[in-house]
Amino acid sequence: MAQKCFRVSGHVQGVGFRAAARRQASELGLNGWVRNLADGRVETLAQGNDAAVQAFEQWLAGGPTAARVDAVSPQPLPEEAPPDGFEIR
């Protein structure tokens, strides 16, 4: 079981990034969440099998078609446990 947290920068708010991330994570069977940050980035936590978390990280690097991703940066894991399923916060 893998768990990773990421911050995604670029043109990632107002383009359906969170909804697309939730769909992608759900298709991969991941638990976690995705949320907008006040500075214009998106933050996400993903938990699942190693291959699924790695596939999600690769998807984040491109995002949905309307997004422009400049960087995906790993972050320290939050102390809270991820929810069952994948939610938009």
N, C-alpha and C positions, 0 to 999 in steps of 0.2 A: 504494500500500500504506500503510495506516494502522496505528498501534500506540498503544494507550492503556492506562493503568493507573488503576484506580479503587478507592476504599474506600467501602463501603456500610455505613451505620449505621442502627440501628433494631432491631427484633426480627427478626434475620436469621440467628441460629444456632439449631439444633435444629428447624428448620422445612423442611428439605430444600432450602435455598437453593443450596448448592453443586451438588447433583445436577441441579437444575432449570437452573442457569446453564450447566452442562456440556452438557445437552441442547440448550438454546437456542443456545449457541455452535456446537455441532456442526451444527445445522440451518442456521446462517448460514455455515458453512464457515470458521470462525475457528480460529486456533491460539492457544494460551495456557494459562492455568491459573487456578484459583480456590482460595482457602484461607481458613480461619478465622483470625482474629487473637485474641490473648489478651485484648484489651479488649472483645470481643463484636462487633466489626465483621467484615466479610468483605472480602477484597482480591482483585482479579482483574486479569489482564493479557489483553488481546485484541489480536490482529493479524490483519488481513485487508483486504479492499477497504473503501474509505471508507464506502460505504453500509451494509455489514454491521456494521462497528464502531459506526456511529451507531445502527443498529437495536438492537444489543446494549446500548448505553448507555441507550436508551429503555426497553428491557425491564428493566434493572437498577433503574430508578426505581420500578417496580411490584413486581418480583420474583414469586415464586410466591404462590399464594393464601393460604397460611398465614403469610406474612411481612408485616411492616409496615416499609416503608422510610421513614426520616426524611430521609436525604440520600445523594447520590452525589457524592463528592468526587474530582476528578482528582488524580493523584499523579505525581511524577517517574517516569520510566521506569527500571526496573532495568537494570543493565548486562548481565545475562544475556539471551541470545536465547530467545525462546519455543520450546517443543517443537513438533514436528509433531503436529497434533491438539490436543485440549483436555483437560487433566487436572485432577483434584482432588488437591490437595496436603494 
